[in-house]
Amino acid sequence: MNKNFSHGWAQVFVALLVQGVSIGAVYFTYGLVAVSFGETFQADRMVLMLGVTCIMITSGIISPWAGVWLDRYPIKRLMLIGVLCLSGGYLALSFVTAMWQVLIIYGSLIAVATTLAGPLAANTLLVRWFHQRRTLALGIAAAGTSLGGLAFPLLLQWLIDSFEWRAAFQILSAIILVCSAPWIILLIVNHPADRDLHPDGAAAPVSQDSLQQHQALHFSNTKAFMRSKSFWAIAFVAGALTAVQTAMLANLVPFVTDSGATASSAALLLSLLAATSVLGKLLFGIVGDRIDLRVAFAGTLIVQCIALGCFLSNQQFAVLALGTVLLGLASGGMLPIWGGIVGQVFGADNYGRAMGLMTPIITLLALTAPPLAGYAYDVSGNYSLAFSGFIVVLALATLTLPLIRIKHREQEGAELSEATTA
C-alpha cells in the first residue's frame, strides 16, 4: 500500500459523505417527514408508511440497470445525477398538495437518488480503487450511513421547528446540494488508471490484475451471473442478514416495551444499535482484509444468531442491551463483507452489475420479513416464533457459504497460466 495514496482515500471520504447524505436524509428522517405529512393531509398510518415502500420497490426495479450504468459510465456523472434528484426531490416535496404526490416523488426522484448516490455507487467506486484494504475502505465509507442517521434527523427537526416543514424541506434541499455536489466534482476519480495508478496506489500492476480481466470476460452478461452458484449464495446470505436486520429494527421497540421496559429505554436501545453498527462496519472491515471473506460472512451470521438468542432467552434489560449490541455489530459488519466478497468473486469491472442484480432479491426478502414478524406475533402473542424462524434462516444461509467460490491467489495464478498456455 502506497502511504501517499491520497486519491484512494479521497474516494473513501466522498463515498462516506454521499452515503451519509443519501441514506441519512431519506430513511432516517422519514419518521419526521411522515408526521408533517400526516398532520397536513390527514393521512392514515398505513398510507404514510408507503413512502419507504415506494423507494424500495423502485430501487429494486432499477438497480440491475443502474449497476450496468455504473460499470459503463463515469460514476462522478451518475452520482451527481443522484444528488440532483435528491435535492430536487425535497424541493418538490415542499410544494405538494396531496399525499399521492408525496408517494410519486418518493417512488421516482428520491428512489433514483438513493440508488445512484447511495451504497451501490459508492461501493462500486471503492472496489475499483482498493484490493488489499478493500473491506476496510468499504467499512469506513459505510459508516457514513450511520453518521448521516445521527445528524440529519436532528437537523431536519430543528429546521421544521424553526421554519415549518415546507420551508424546512427547501433549506434541506439546498444543504444536500451544497454539501455533496462540490466534493463529487472535485474529488471523484472514476478509476485509478485515470491517475496512472493501480488499486491500493500501486505504481505497477498488482498480481490480481490478470484475475480481474479474467472475471470481467467471464461475467460479461446477465446470464453468466444467473448461472453462478456464487451469485445466488451471496444474494441469499446478504438477503437473510438484511431481512433479519430490517425486521428487528421495525419490531425492536414494541418487543422491548412488551417486555416491560419504558419507551425511553427502547429509544436508548435504538441509539445503541446505531452506534454499534458503526463499530461493526469498522471492525469487520479490518478483519475482512485478513481472513477468508466466507469466514467473515459466517461471523456476521453467527453473531446475529447469538443476538436473537439473547432476545429469546431473557427479557432483562441488560440481556436485551447485549442482544442489541450484537445485532448492531452483525448488521454493520455484513456491509463491508458483502461488498468485499462480491468484488473478490466477480471483479471490479462487474461489481455494479453484480450488486444491481442482487438488489431486487434482497429487497424482496427485506420487504417481507417485518410483516411476517408482525404476523407471527399476532398468531402466537409474542415474538418467539419469529425470532426462532430467523435463526433457522440464518443457519440455512451459513450452509450456503461453501457454494461461494473464492480461490487462493496461488491457485488462481496457476489456473490462469494454464488457460493462457492452452
FIMIRO-553870 format. One record per residue (C-alpha): x, y, z; chain; residue number from 0. Coordinates in steps of 0.5 Angstrom, whole numbers. Layout:
+-------+-------+-------+-------+------+
:    xx :    yy :    zz : lumfi : paba :
+-------+-------+-------+-------+------+
:     X :     Y :     Z :     A :  NUM :
...
+-------+-------+-------+-------+------+
//
This chain:
+-------+-------+-------+-------+------+
:    xx :    yy :    zz : lumfi : paba :
+-------+-------+-------+-------+------+
:     0 :     0 :     0 :     A :    0 :
:     3 :     7 :    -2 :     A :    1 :
:     3 :    11 :     4 :     A :    2 :
:     2 :    17 :     0 :     A :    3 :
:    -5 :    14 :    -3 :     A :    4 :
:    -9 :    21 :    -3 :     A :    5 :
:   -13 :    20 :    -9 :     A :    6 :
:   -16 :    13 :    -6 :     A :    7 :
:   -17 :    16 :     1 :     A :    8 :
:   -21 :    22 :    -2 :     A :    9 :
:   -25 :    17 :    -6 :     A :   10 :
:   -27 :    14 :     1 :     A :   11 :
:   -28 :    21 :     4 :     A :   12 :
:   -33 :    22 :    -2 :     A :   13 :
:   -37 :    15 :    -1 :     A :   14 :
:   -38 :    16 :     6 :     A :   15 :
:   -40 :    23 :     5 :     A :   16 :
:   -45 :    22 :     0 :     A :   17 :
:   -48 :    15 :     3 :     A :   18 :
:   -49 :    20 :    10 :     A :   19 :
:   -53 :    25 :     6 :     A :   20 :
:   -57 :    20 :     1 :     A :   21 :
:   -59 :    15 :     7 :     A :   22 :
:   -59 :    20 :    13 :     A :   23 :
:   -63 :    25 :     9 :     A :   24 :
:   -68 :    20 :     7 :     A :   25 :
:   -69 :    13 :    11 :     A :   26 :
:   -67 :    16 :    18 :     A :   27 :
:   -71 :    22 :    17 :     A :   28 :
:   -77 :    19 :    14 :     A :   29 :
:   -81 :    19 :    21 :     A :   30 :
:   -80 :    26 :    22 :     A :   31 :
:   -83 :    27 :    15 :     A :   32 :
:   -89 :    23 :    16 :     A :   33 :
:   -91 :    27 :    22 :     A :   34 :
:   -91 :    33 :    18 :     A :   35 :
:   -95 :    30 :    12 :     A :   36 :
:  -100 :    26 :    17 :     A :   37 :
:  -102 :    33 :    20 :     A :   38 :
:  -102 :    37 :    14 :     A :   39 :
:  -106 :    32 :     9 :     A :   40 :
:  -110 :    28 :    15 :     A :   41 :
:  -107 :    21 :    12 :     A :   42 :
:  -107 :    15 :    16 :     A :   43 :
:  -101 :    11 :    18 :     A :   44 :
:  -101 :     6 :    13 :     A :   45 :
:  -101 :    11 :     7 :     A :   46 :
:   -96 :    15 :    11 :     A :   47 :
:   -91 :     9 :    11 :     A :   48 :
:   -92 :     7 :     4 :     A :   49 :
:   -86 :    13 :     2 :     A :   50 :
:   -81 :     8 :     4 :     A :   51 :
:   -84 :     2 :     1 :     A :   52 :
:   -84 :     6 :    -6 :     A :   53 :
:   -77 :     8 :    -5 :     A :   54 :
:   -75 :     0 :    -4 :     A :   55 :
:   -80 :    -2 :   -10 :     A :   56 :
:   -77 :     3 :   -15 :     A :   57 :
:   -70 :     2 :   -13 :     A :   58 :
:   -71 :    -6 :   -13 :     A :   59 :
:   -73 :    -5 :   -20 :     A :   60 :
:   -68 :     0 :   -23 :     A :   61 :
:   -62 :    -3 :   -19 :     A :   62 :
:   -60 :    -8 :   -25 :     A :   63 :
:   -60 :    -3 :   -30 :     A :   64 :
:   -56 :     2 :   -25 :     A :   65 :
:   -51 :    -3 :   -24 :     A :   66 :
:   -49 :    -3 :   -31 :     A :   67 :
:   -49 :     4 :   -32 :     A :   68 :
:   -44 :     5 :   -26 :     A :   69 :
:   -40 :     0 :   -29 :     A :   70 :
:   -40 :     3 :   -36 :     A :   71 :
:   -41 :    10 :   -35 :     A :   72 :
:   -37 :    15 :   -30 :     A :   73 :
:   -39 :    15 :   -23 :     A :   74 :
:   -38 :    22 :   -22 :     A :   75 :
:   -43 :    24 :   -27 :     A :   76 :
:   -48 :    19 :   -24 :     A :   77 :
:   -47 :    21 :   -17 :     A :   78 :
:   -48 :    28 :   -19 :     A :   79 :
:   -55 :    26 :   -22 :     A :   80 :
:   -57 :    22 :   -16 :     A :   81 :
:   -55 :    28 :   -11 :     A :   82 :
:   -59 :    33 :   -16 :     A :   83 :
:   -65 :    28 :   -16 :     A :   84 :
:   -65 :    28 :    -8 :     A :   85 :
:   -64 :    36 :    -8 :     A :   86 :
:   -70 :    36 :   -13 :     A :   87 :
:   -74 :    31 :    -9 :     A :   88 :
:   -74 :    35 :    -3 :     A :   89 :
:   -75 :    42 :    -6 :     A :   90 :
:   -81 :    38 :   -10 :     A :   91 :
:   -84 :    36 :    -3 :     A :   92 :
:   -84 :    43 :    -1 :     A :   93 :
:   -90 :    44 :    -6 :     A :   94 :
:   -94 :    38 :    -5 :     A :   95 :
:  -102 :    39 :    -4 :     A :   96 :
:  -104 :    32 :    -3 :     A :   97 :
:  -101 :    25 :     0 :     A :   98 :
:  -101 :    22 :    -7 :     A :   99 :
:   -96 :    27 :   -10 :     A :  100 :
:   -91 :    25 :    -4 :     A :  101 :
:   -91 :    18 :    -6 :     A :  102 :
:   -90 :    19 :   -13 :     A :  103 :
:   -84 :    24 :   -11 :     A :  104 :
:   -81 :    18 :    -6 :     A :  105 :
:   -82 :    13 :   -12 :     A :  106 :
:   -79 :    17 :   -17 :     A :  107 :
:   -74 :    22 :   -15 :     A :  108 :
:   -72 :    20 :    -9 :     A :  109 :
:   -71 :    13 :   -10 :     A :  110 :
:   -67 :    14 :   -16 :     A :  111 :
:   -63 :    19 :   -11 :     A :  112 :
:   -62 :    13 :    -6 :     A :  113 :
:   -59 :     8 :   -12 :     A :  114 :
:   -55 :    13 :   -16 :     A :  115 :
:   -52 :    17 :   -10 :     A :  116 :
:   -52 :    11 :    -5 :     A :  117 :
:   -48 :     5 :    -3 :     A :  118 :
:   -49 :     2 :   -10 :     A :  119 :
:   -45 :     7 :   -13 :     A :  120 :
:   -40 :     9 :    -7 :     A :  121 :
:   -38 :     1 :    -6 :     A :  122 :
:   -37 :     1 :   -14 :     A :  123 :
:   -32 :     6 :   -14 :     A :  124 :
:   -28 :     4 :    -8 :     A :  125 :
:   -28 :    -3 :   -11 :     A :  126 :
:   -24 :     0 :   -16 :     A :  127 :
:   -19 :     3 :   -12 :     A :  128 :
:   -18 :    -2 :    -7 :     A :  129 :
:   -16 :    -9 :    -6 :     A :  130 :
:   -11 :   -10 :    -1 :     A :  131 :
:   -15 :    -6 :     4 :     A :  132 :
:   -22 :    -6 :     1 :     A :  133 :
:   -26 :    -9 :     6 :     A :  134 :
:   -23 :    -3 :    11 :     A :  135 :
:   -25 :     2 :     6 :     A :  136 :
:   -32 :     0 :     5 :     A :  137 :
:   -33 :    -1 :    12 :     A :  138 :
:   -30 :     6 :    13 :     A :  139 :
:   -35 :     9 :     8 :     A :  140 :
:   -41 :     5 :    10 :     A :  141 :
:   -40 :     8 :    17 :     A :  142 :
:   -43 :    15 :    13 :     A :  143 :
:   -50 :    12 :    13 :     A :  144 :
:   -50 :    11 :    21 :     A :  145 :
:   -47 :    18 :    22 :     A :  146 :
:   -52 :    21 :    17 :     A :  147 :
:   -57 :    18 :    21 :     A :  148 :
:   -55 :    21 :    27 :     A :  149 :
:   -54 :    28 :    24 :     A :  150 :
:   -60 :    29 :    19 :     A :  151 :
:   -66 :    28 :    24 :     A :  152 :
:   -63 :    33 :    29 :     A :  153 :
:   -62 :    38 :    23 :     A :  154 :
:   -69 :    37 :    20 :     A :  155 :
:   -73 :    37 :    26 :     A :  156 :
:   -69 :    44 :    28 :     A :  157 :
:   -71 :    46 :    21 :     A :  158 :
:   -78 :    44 :    22 :     A :  159 :
:   -79 :    47 :    29 :     A :  160 :
:   -76 :    54 :    26 :     A :  161 :
:   -79 :    55 :    20 :     A :  162 :
:   -85 :    50 :    19 :     A :  163 :
:   -84 :    44 :    14 :     A :  164 :
:   -85 :    47 :     7 :     A :  165 :
:   -79 :    52 :     8 :     A :  166 :
:   -75 :    46 :    12 :     A :  167 :
:   -75 :    42 :     6 :     A :  168 :
:   -73 :    48 :     2 :     A :  169 :
:   -67 :    49 :     6 :     A :  170 :
:   -65 :    42 :     7 :     A :  171 :
:   -65 :    41 :    -1 :     A :  172 :
:   -60 :    47 :    -1 :     A :  173 :
:   -56 :    44 :     4 :     A :  174 :
:   -56 :    37 :     1 :     A :  175 :
:   -53 :    40 :    -6 :     A :  176 :
:   -48 :    45 :    -3 :     A :  177 :
:   -45 :    39 :     2 :     A :  178 :
:   -45 :    34 :    -4 :     A :  179 :
:   -44 :    36 :   -11 :     A :  180 :
:   -37 :    40 :   -10 :     A :  181 :
:   -34 :    34 :    -7 :     A :  182 :
:   -36 :    30 :   -12 :     A :  183 :
:   -34 :    34 :   -17 :     A :  184 :
:   -27 :    36 :   -14 :     A :  185 :
:   -25 :    29 :   -11 :     A :  186 :
:   -29 :    23 :   -15 :     A :  187 :
:   -24 :    20 :   -20 :     A :  188 :
:   -27 :    14 :   -24 :     A :  189 :
:   -22 :     9 :   -24 :     A :  190 :
:   -14 :     9 :   -21 :     A :  191 :
:   -12 :     9 :   -29 :     A :  192 :
:   -14 :    16 :   -29 :     A :  193 :
:    -9 :    18 :   -25 :     A :  194 :
:    -4 :    13 :   -28 :     A :  195 :
:    -5 :     9 :   -21 :     A :  196 :
:    -7 :     2 :   -20 :     A :  197 :
:   -11 :    -1 :   -14 :     A :  198 :
:    -8 :     1 :    -7 :     A :  199 :
:    -4 :     6 :   -10 :     A :  200 :
:     1 :     1 :   -13 :     A :  201 :
:     5 :     4 :   -19 :     A :  202 :
:     6 :    -2 :   -22 :     A :  203 :
:     0 :    -8 :   -24 :     A :  204 :
:    -2 :   -12 :   -18 :     A :  205 :
:    -2 :   -19 :   -18 :     A :  206 :
:   -10 :   -19 :   -18 :     A :  207 :
:   -10 :   -15 :   -25 :     A :  208 :
:   -10 :   -22 :   -29 :     A :  209 :
:   -15 :   -25 :   -25 :     A :  210 :
:   -20 :   -18 :   -25 :     A :  211 :
:   -19 :   -19 :   -33 :     A :  212 :
:   -21 :   -26 :   -33 :     A :  213 :
:   -27 :   -24 :   -29 :     A :  214 :
:   -29 :   -19 :   -33 :     A :  215 :
:   -29 :   -23 :   -39 :     A :  216 :
:   -33 :   -29 :   -35 :     A :  217 :
:   -38 :   -25 :   -32 :     A :  218 :
:   -39 :   -20 :   -38 :     A :  219 :
:   -47 :   -21 :   -39 :     A :  220 :
:   -53 :   -22 :   -34 :     A :  221 :
:   -54 :   -30 :   -36 :     A :  222 :
:   -47 :   -31 :   -33 :     A :  223 :
:   -49 :   -29 :   -26 :     A :  224 :
:   -55 :   -32 :   -26 :     A :  225 :
:   -52 :   -39 :   -28 :     A :  226 :
:   -47 :   -38 :   -22 :     A :  227 :
:   -48 :   -41 :   -15 :     A :  228 :
:   -43 :   -36 :   -12 :     A :  229 :
:   -48 :   -31 :   -14 :     A :  230 :
:   -54 :   -34 :   -11 :     A :  231 :
:   -51 :   -36 :    -5 :     A :  232 :
:   -48 :   -29 :    -4 :     A :  233 :
:   -55 :   -26 :    -5 :     A :  234 :
:   -58 :   -31 :     0 :     A :  235 :
:   -53 :   -29 :     5 :     A :  236 :
:   -54 :   -22 :     5 :     A :  237 :
:   -61 :   -22 :     4 :     A :  238 :
:   -62 :   -26 :    10 :     A :  239 :
:   -58 :   -22 :    14 :     A :  240 :
:   -61 :   -15 :    11 :     A :  241 :
:   -68 :   -18 :    12 :     A :  242 :
:   -67 :   -20 :    20 :     A :  243 :
:   -64 :   -13 :    21 :     A :  244 :
:   -70 :   -10 :    18 :     A :  245 :
:   -75 :   -14 :    22 :     A :  246 :
:   -71 :   -13 :    28 :     A :  247 :
:   -71 :    -5 :    27 :     A :  248 :
:   -78 :    -5 :    26 :     A :  249 :
:   -80 :    -9 :    32 :     A :  250 :
:   -75 :    -8 :    37 :     A :  251 :
:   -79 :    -2 :    40 :     A :  252 :
:   -85 :    -6 :    41 :     A :  253 :
:   -81 :   -12 :    43 :     A :  254 :
:   -78 :    -8 :    48 :     A :  255 :
:   -84 :    -5 :    51 :     A :  256 :
:   -87 :   -11 :    51 :     A :  257 :
:   -82 :   -14 :    56 :     A :  258 :
:   -84 :    -8 :    61 :     A :  259 :
:   -78 :    -3 :    59 :     A :  260 :
:   -80 :     4 :    58 :     A :  261 :
:   -80 :     8 :    52 :     A :  262 :
:   -74 :    12 :    54 :     A :  263 :
:   -71 :     5 :    55 :     A :  264 :
:   -73 :     3 :    48 :     A :  265 :
:   -70 :     9 :    45 :     A :  266 :
:   -64 :     8 :    48 :     A :  267 :
:   -63 :     1 :    45 :     A :  268 :
:   -64 :     4 :    38 :     A :  269 :
:   -58 :     9 :    39 :     A :  270 :
:   -54 :     3 :    42 :     A :  271 :
:   -56 :     0 :    35 :     A :  272 :
:   -54 :     5 :    31 :     A :  273 :
:   -47 :     6 :    35 :     A :  274 :
:   -45 :    -1 :    35 :     A :  275 :
:   -47 :    -1 :    27 :     A :  276 :
:   -41 :     4 :    26 :     A :  277 :
:   -37 :     0 :    30 :     A :  278 :
:   -39 :    -7 :    27 :     A :  279 :
:   -37 :    -3 :    20 :     A :  280 :
:   -30 :    -1 :    22 :     A :  281 :
:   -29 :    -8 :    26 :     A :  282 :
:   -31 :   -13 :    20 :     A :  283 :
:   -28 :    -8 :    15 :     A :  284 :
:   -21 :    -9 :    19 :     A :  285 :
:   -22 :   -17 :    20 :     A :  286 :
:   -24 :   -18 :    13 :     A :  287 :
:   -18 :   -16 :    10 :     A :  288 :
:   -14 :   -21 :    14 :     A :  289 :
:   -18 :   -27 :    13 :     A :  290 :
:   -23 :   -31 :     8 :     A :  291 :
:   -29 :   -27 :     7 :     A :  292 :
:   -33 :   -33 :     7 :     A :  293 :
:   -31 :   -34 :    15 :     A :  294 :
:   -32 :   -27 :    16 :     A :  295 :
:   -39 :   -27 :    13 :     A :  296 :
:   -40 :   -33 :    17 :     A :  297 :
:   -38 :   -29 :    23 :     A :  298 :
:   -44 :   -24 :    22 :     A :  299 :
:   -49 :   -30 :    21 :     A :  300 :
:   -47 :   -33 :    28 :     A :  301 :
:   -46 :   -26 :    32 :     A :  302 :
:   -53 :   -25 :    29 :     A :  303 :
:   -56 :   -31 :    31 :     A :  304 :
:   -53 :   -30 :    38 :     A :  305 :
:   -56 :   -23 :    39 :     A :  306 :
:   -63 :   -27 :    37 :     A :  307 :
:   -62 :   -32 :    42 :     A :  308 :
:   -61 :   -26 :    47 :     A :  309 :
:   -68 :   -24 :    46 :     A :  310 :
:   -71 :   -31 :    46 :     A :  311 :
:   -67 :   -33 :    53 :     A :  312 :
:   -68 :   -27 :    57 :     A :  313 :
:   -72 :   -20 :    58 :     A :  314 :
:   -68 :   -17 :    63 :     A :  315 :
:   -66 :   -10 :    60 :     A :  316 :
:   -58 :   -12 :    61 :     A :  317 :
:   -59 :   -18 :    56 :     A :  318 :
:   -63 :   -14 :    51 :     A :  319 :
:   -58 :    -9 :    51 :     A :  320 :
:   -53 :   -15 :    50 :     A :  321 :
:   -57 :   -17 :    44 :     A :  322 :
:   -58 :   -10 :    41 :     A :  323 :
:   -50 :    -9 :    41 :     A :  324 :
:   -49 :   -16 :    38 :     A :  325 :
:   -55 :   -14 :    33 :     A :  326 :
:   -51 :    -8 :    31 :     A :  327 :
:   -44 :   -11 :    30 :     A :  328 :
:   -47 :   -16 :    26 :     A :  329 :
:   -52 :   -11 :    22 :     A :  330 :
:   -46 :    -6 :    21 :     A :  331 :
:   -41 :   -12 :    19 :     A :  332 :
:   -44 :   -15 :    14 :     A :  333 :
:   -44 :    -9 :     9 :     A :  334 :
:   -36 :    -9 :     8 :     A :  335 :
:   -36 :   -16 :     8 :     A :  336 :
:   -42 :   -17 :     3 :     A :  337 :
:   -38 :   -11 :    -2 :     A :  338 :
:   -31 :   -14 :    -1 :     A :  339 :
:   -34 :   -21 :    -3 :     A :  340 :
:   -38 :   -19 :    -9 :     A :  341 :
:   -31 :   -15 :   -11 :     A :  342 :
:   -27 :   -21 :   -10 :     A :  343 :
:   -31 :   -26 :   -14 :     A :  344 :
:   -34 :   -22 :   -19 :     A :  345 :
:   -28 :   -17 :   -20 :     A :  346 :
:   -28 :    -9 :   -20 :     A :  347 :
:   -31 :    -9 :   -27 :     A :  348 :
:   -37 :   -13 :   -26 :     A :  349 :
:   -38 :   -10 :   -19 :     A :  350 :
:   -44 :    -5 :   -21 :     A :  351 :
:   -48 :   -11 :   -25 :     A :  352 :
:   -47 :   -16 :   -19 :     A :  353 :
:   -50 :   -11 :   -14 :     A :  354 :
:   -55 :    -9 :   -18 :     A :  355 :
:   -58 :   -16 :   -20 :     A :  356 :
:   -57 :   -18 :   -12 :     A :  357 :
:   -61 :   -12 :   -10 :     A :  358 :
:   -68 :   -14 :   -12 :     A :  359 :
:   -67 :   -21 :    -9 :     A :  360 :
:   -65 :   -17 :    -2 :     A :  361 :
:   -70 :   -12 :    -3 :     A :  362 :
:   -76 :   -18 :    -3 :     A :  363 :
:   -73 :   -21 :     3 :     A :  364 :
:   -73 :   -14 :     7 :     A :  365 :
:   -80 :   -12 :     5 :     A :  366 :
:   -83 :   -19 :     7 :     A :  367 :
:   -79 :   -20 :    14 :     A :  368 :
:   -82 :   -14 :    18 :     A :  369 :
:   -90 :   -16 :    17 :     A :  370 :
:   -88 :   -24 :    17 :     A :  371 :
:   -85 :   -22 :    24 :     A :  372 :
:   -91 :   -18 :    26 :     A :  373 :
:   -96 :   -24 :    23 :     A :  374 :
:   -92 :   -29 :    28 :     A :  375 :
:   -93 :   -24 :    34 :     A :  376 :
:  -101 :   -24 :    32 :     A :  377 :
:  -101 :   -31 :    32 :     A :  378 :
:   -97 :   -33 :    38 :     A :  379 :
:   -98 :   -27 :    42 :     A :  380 :
:   -90 :   -26 :    43 :     A :  381 :
:   -84 :   -26 :    38 :     A :  382 :
:   -81 :   -32 :    40 :     A :  383 :
:   -84 :   -36 :    33 :     A :  384 :
:   -81 :   -30 :    29 :     A :  385 :
:   -74 :   -30 :    33 :     A :  386 :
:   -73 :   -38 :    32 :     A :  387 :
:   -75 :   -37 :    25 :     A :  388 :
:   -70 :   -32 :    24 :     A :  389 :
:   -65 :   -37 :    27 :     A :  390 :
:   -67 :   -42 :    22 :     A :  391 :
:   -66 :   -38 :    16 :     A :  392 :
:   -59 :   -35 :    18 :     A :  393 :
:   -57 :   -42 :    20 :     A :  394 :
:   -59 :   -44 :    13 :     A :  395 :
:   -55 :   -38 :    10 :     A :  396 :
:   -49 :   -41 :    14 :     A :  397 :
:   -50 :   -47 :    10 :     A :  398 :
:   -49 :   -44 :     3 :     A :  399 :
:   -43 :   -41 :     4 :     A :  400 :
:   -39 :   -46 :     1 :     A :  401 :
:   -42 :   -45 :    -5 :     A :  402 :
:   -38 :   -38 :    -6 :     A :  403 :
:   -32 :   -40 :   -10 :     A :  404 :
:   -26 :   -36 :    -7 :     A :  405 :
:   -19 :   -39 :    -9 :     A :  406 :
:   -13 :   -38 :    -6 :     A :  407 :
:    -8 :   -33 :   -10 :     A :  408 :
:    -3 :   -38 :   -12 :     A :  409 :
:    -9 :   -43 :   -15 :     A :  410 :
:   -12 :   -37 :   -19 :     A :  411 :
:    -5 :   -35 :   -22 :     A :  412 :
:    -4 :   -43 :   -24 :     A :  413 :
:   -10 :   -43 :   -27 :     A :  414 :
:   -10 :   -37 :   -31 :     A :  415 :
:    -3 :   -39 :   -33 :     A :  416 :
:    -5 :   -46 :   -35 :     A :  417 :
:   -11 :   -42 :   -39 :     A :  418 :
:    -6 :   -38 :   -42 :     A :  419 :
:    -2 :   -43 :   -44 :     A :  420 :
:    -8 :   -48 :   -47 :     A :  421 :
+-------+-------+-------+-------+------+
//
